[in-house]
């Protein structure tokens, strides 16, 4: 029954103002038909007998926002509150930057419409030179790094996150193994790696503290 509440339905938004994000123009007084989570029609004279009607007069419709760096720590007492606040503020997709096994189950429930929450793209456990948080794992050799990339790929994480204290050889081994598996590497710039070396190889660099 709970899952049924979140199944996609057909909605007809009437007389809403659209901001498409293709430009800064607001398109006023539009009808929008959404079927099974997809926008099917936009216009001024849409009719659908079974649709749930939403009055959009004096309201605005825009694409969902994406927060590119969040930490929805699995055991944190505020996690569910954070998820709700993200949705209330129009954030419909997040990149969670520290992997935990339960987050993979959370991501899959959201994808299956069993849970109302932002879509999640999930990093694996943070790969560092030593373990410094419960959400991190240690890789001190290239072989360690490659094995962690393979294991994180096997269980289904969306990308690999590297951190401050990786040594040079292990960092490059992680990038090489991830490339072979068609996985993106994101995260901090390790202290021993120069920015120009990582550009065009590491997909994104967070914080630039390195």
GUSE-880998 format. One record per residue (C-alpha): residue in three letters; x, y, z. Coordinates in Angstrom, 3 decimals, decimal comma, always signed. Each point is the difference from the previous one (the first is absolute). Layout:
BEGIN
ala | X | Y | Z
...
//
This chain:
BEGIN
unk | +0,000 | +0,000 | +0,000
unk | +2,810 | +2,415 | +0,872
unk | +1,662 | -0,591 | -3,358
unk | -3,301 | +0,667 | -1,780
unk | -0,072 | +3,538 | +1,415
unk | +3,158 | +0,837 | -1,940
unk | -0,846 | -1,641 | -3,323
unk | +0,038 | +2,415 | -2,964
unk | -3,394 | +1,447 | -0,897
unk | -1,416 | +2,329 | -2,642
unk | -0,091 | +3,686 | +0,927
unk | -1,404 | +3,021 | -1,812
unk | +1,482 | +3,307 | +1,200
unk | -2,235 | +2,852 | -1,112
unk | +0,977 | +3,608 | -0,686
unk | +3,524 | -0,229 | +1,427
unk | +2,974 | +2,242 | -0,797
unk | +2,940 | -1,926 | -1,479
unk | +3,712 | +0,614 | +0,420
unk | +1,654 | -2,515 | -2,337
unk | +3,643 | +0,925 | +0,878
unk | +0,760 | +0,103 | -3,742
unk | -0,042 | +3,773 | +0,460
unk | -1,234 | +2,531 | +2,564
unk | -3,431 | +0,478 | -1,587
unk | -3,095 | -0,879 | +2,043
unk | -2,715 | -1,578 | -2,172
unk | -3,269 | +0,982 | +1,624
unk | -3,354 | -1,796 | +0,213
unk | +0,989 | -3,460 | -1,213
unk | -1,637 | -3,403 | +0,517
unk | +2,334 | -2,942 | +0,622
unk | -0,959 | -3,676 | -0,259
unk | +2,211 | -2,491 | +1,882
unk | -0,481 | -3,748 | -0,475
unk | +2,001 | -2,568 | +2,004
unk | +2,586 | +2,584 | +0,956
unk | +0,534 | +1,348 | -3,539
unk | -1,155 | +3,321 | -1,456
unk | -2,221 | -0,949 | -2,951
unk | -1,513 | +3,318 | -1,072
unk | +0,431 | +3,718 | +0,600
unk | -2,537 | +2,457 | -1,385
unk | -3,095 | +2,053 | +0,690
unk | -2,846 | -2,412 | -0,792
unk | +0,832 | -3,416 | +1,452
unk | -2,743 | -2,417 | +1,087
unk | +0,356 | -3,345 | +1,791
unk | -2,999 | -1,572 | +1,742
unk | +1,924 | -2,198 | +2,443
unk | +2,678 | +2,522 | +1,002
unk | +0,340 | +1,414 | +3,491
unk | -0,564 | +3,752 | -0,366
unk | +2,450 | +2,426 | +1,611
unk | -0,824 | +3,707 | -0,097
unk | +3,203 | +1,790 | -1,009
unk | -1,361 | +3,545 | -0,150
unk | +2,551 | +2,510 | +1,346
unk | +2,441 | -2,872 | +0,559
unk | +3,220 | -0,948 | -1,786
unk | +1,282 | -3,288 | -1,407
unk | +3,687 | -0,655 | -0,693
unk | +2,314 | -3,008 | -0,341
unk | +1,108 | -1,630 | +3,233
unk | +3,279 | +1,185 | +1,493
unk | +3,036 | -2,227 | +0,549
unk | +2,237 | +0,233 | +3,070
unk | +3,366 | -1,286 | -1,187
unk | +1,499 | -0,658 | +3,448
unk | -1,949 | -1,325 | +2,995
unk | +0,687 | -2,390 | +2,878
unk | -3,145 | -1,878 | +1,021
unk | +1,786 | -1,922 | +2,770
unk | -1,995 | -3,188 | +0,504
unk | -0,071 | +0,043 | +3,810
unk | -0,401 | +3,755 | +0,417
unk | -3,175 | +0,971 | +1,879
unk | -0,656 | +2,825 | -2,483
unk | +0,241 | -2,090 | -3,184
unk | -3,750 | -0,256 | -0,646
unk | -0,444 | +3,687 | +0,796
unk | +2,744 | +0,904 | -2,501
unk | -1,716 | -2,109 | -2,678
unk | -3,326 | +1,750 | +0,627
unk | +1,573 | +3,468 | -0,015
unk | +1,758 | -0,715 | -3,291
unk | -3,328 | -0,825 | -1,646
unk | -1,789 | +2,980 | +1,573
unk | +2,663 | +2,284 | -1,470
unk | -0,292 | -1,454 | -3,508
unk | +3,069 | -2,270 | +0,086
unk | -1,010 | -3,182 | -1,815
unk | +3,467 | -1,547 | -0,574
unk | +3,118 | -0,221 | +2,185
unk | +3,524 | -1,394 | -0,197
unk | +0,693 | -1,670 | +3,338
unk | +3,735 | +0,100 | +0,580
unk | +0,664 | -2,787 | +2,514
unk | -1,172 | -3,552 | -0,565
unk | -1,652 | -2,323 | +2,489
unk | -1,776 | -3,287 | -0,866
unk | -3,415 | +1,195 | +1,194
unk | +0,193 | +2,956 | -2,369
unk | +0,009 | -2,353 | -2,975
unk | -3,286 | -1,442 | +1,266
unk | -1,329 | +3,535 | +0,537
unk | +0,973 | +0,974 | -3,562
unk | -1,701 | -3,083 | -1,451
unk | -3,226 | +0,578 | +1,973
unk | -0,133 | +3,550 | -1,328
unk | +0,598 | -1,215 | -3,570
unk | -2,830 | -2,554 | +0,424
unk | -2,407 | +2,699 | +1,261
unk | -0,212 | -1,671 | +3,403
unk | +1,263 | +3,068 | +1,840
unk | -0,571 | +3,731 | -0,472
unk | +3,467 | +1,590 | -0,058
unk | +2,424 | +1,662 | -2,437
unk | +1,620 | -2,300 | -2,556
unk | +3,431 | -1,007 | +1,295
unk | +3,265 | -0,518 | -1,871
unk | +2,142 | -1,812 | +2,538
unk | +3,759 | +0,131 | +0,505
unk | +1,690 | -3,017 | +1,494
unk | +1,721 | +0,080 | +3,395
unk | +2,703 | +2,687 | -0,064
unk | +3,378 | -1,429 | -1,065
unk | +2,809 | +1,568 | +2,039
unk | +3,519 | -0,890 | +1,010
unk | -1,297 | -1,020 | +3,418
unk | -3,418 | -0,511 | +1,590
unk | -1,096 | +3,200 | +1,711
unk | -3,829 | -0,306 | +0,033
unk | -2,449 | -2,919 | -0,006
unk | -0,866 | +0,992 | -3,595
unk | +3,608 | -0,348 | -1,189
unk | +2,275 | -2,898 | -0,996
unk | +3,788 | -0,156 | -0,139
unk | +2,155 | -0,563 | -3,095
unk | +3,753 | +0,176 | +0,566
unk | +1,115 | -1,812 | -3,177
unk | -1,085 | +0,000 | -3,659
unk | -1,275 | -3,550 | +0,457
unk | -2,169 | +1,117 | +2,953
unk | -1,396 | +2,830 | -2,107
unk | -0,867 | -2,164 | -2,982
unk | -1,711 | -2,600 | +2,178
unk | -2,124 | +2,657 | +1,712
unk | -1,083 | +1,417 | -3,361
unk | -0,970 | -3,489 | -1,193
unk | -1,931 | -0,806 | +3,175
unk | -1,864 | +3,318 | +0,009
unk | -0,900 | -0,461 | -3,648
unk | -1,232 | -3,531 | +0,673
unk | -2,516 | +1,071 | +2,658
unk | -1,283 | +2,846 | -2,175
unk | +1,345 | +3,357 | +1,186
unk | -0,365 | +2,719 | -2,633
unk | +3,501 | +1,448 | +0,306
unk | +3,262 | -0,199 | +1,940
unk | +1,015 | +2,676 | +2,505
unk | +3,682 | +0,682 | +0,747
unk | +1,362 | +2,001 | +2,924
unk | +2,886 | +2,063 | +1,390
unk | +2,564 | -2,556 | +1,120
unk | +0,373 | -2,414 | -2,901
unk | +3,549 | -0,523 | -1,210
unk | +0,797 | +0,743 | -3,641
unk | +0,241 | -3,584 | -1,249
unk | -3,247 | -1,052 | +1,659
unk | -1,864 | +3,042 | -1,327
unk | +0,979 | -0,729 | -3,607
unk | -0,842 | -3,686 | +0,404
unk | -3,488 | +0,928 | +1,237
unk | -0,563 | +2,290 | -2,995
unk | +1,257 | -2,639 | -2,425
unk | -2,158 | -2,789 | +1,444
unk | -3,078 | +2,243 | +0,070
unk | +0,552 | +1,017 | -3,615
unk | +0,136 | -3,641 | -1,056
unk | -3,338 | -0,579 | +1,789
unk | -1,541 | +3,204 | -1,466
unk | -0,364 | +1,519 | +3,465
unk | +0,479 | +3,683 | +0,768
unk | +2,466 | +1,019 | +2,726
unk | -0,996 | +3,020 | +2,065
unk | +1,055 | +1,457 | +3,350
unk | +2,818 | +1,943 | +1,569
unk | +3,281 | +0,779 | -1,682
unk | +2,564 | -2,114 | +1,919
unk | +2,737 | +2,077 | +1,625
unk | +2,723 | -1,659 | -2,073
unk | -1,730 | +0,581 | -3,354
unk | +0,293 | +3,262 | -1,928
unk | -3,154 | +1,578 | -1,355
unk | +1,242 | +0,025 | -3,610
unk | +0,710 | -3,750 | +0,262
unk | -3,568 | -0,783 | +1,065
unk | -1,783 | +2,227 | -2,520
unk | -1,827 | -1,945 | -2,732
unk | +0,655 | -3,232 | +1,902
unk | -1,949 | +0,389 | +3,250
unk | -3,619 | +0,789 | -0,911
unk | -0,593 | +2,533 | +2,781
unk | +2,100 | +1,512 | +2,742
unk | -1,767 | +0,977 | +3,226
unk | +1,159 | +2,834 | +2,273
unk | +3,502 | +0,504 | -1,523
unk | +1,699 | -0,313 | +3,369
unk | +2,873 | -1,983 | -1,490
//
